[in-house]
Amino acid sequence: MEAERSLLESMRKAVEAMPDDVPLRVHLATMLFDAGLREGGSGR
């Protein structure tokens, strides 16, 4: 599970760096959903 958490954190950082990259945001949202996590929304 640590590898998954690390990957999710990297994806969050990528979204922070490129907030207008919609495919990246959708991919992160899908990963969070699949992991059963509901936090991580940017509120945008």
N, C-alpha and C positions, 0 to 999 in steps of 0.2 A: 504493500500500500504506500510505502514511502516514495517509490518511484512515481506512482500516480500523483501524489501530492506535489512532488517536485515538478512534474510536467504541467500540472494545473497552475502552479505558481509562475512558471515560465510563460505560459499562455496569457495569464493575467498581465504580466509585465509587457508582453508584446502588444496586447490591446491598449494598455496605458500609453505606450510609445506611438501607436498608430490607431487612434480611436475612430478614425473614419474608414477603416478597413472592415467593411461589413462582412465579407466572407470569414474573416478571422474572428470577428465577434460571434457570428453564428456557430462557428466551429467550437469556440470556447463554451458557448451556451449549451451546445449539444453534449460536450464532454461533461459539464457540470450536471446536466440532467441525467445522463447515463450513470454518473457516479452517485446519484441520489442526493446531490447537493442543490440547495435552492439559493444560497447566498452567492454573492459575486456580481449581482446586477449593478450596473453603473448608474442607474437612475436617469439615464439620458432618454 
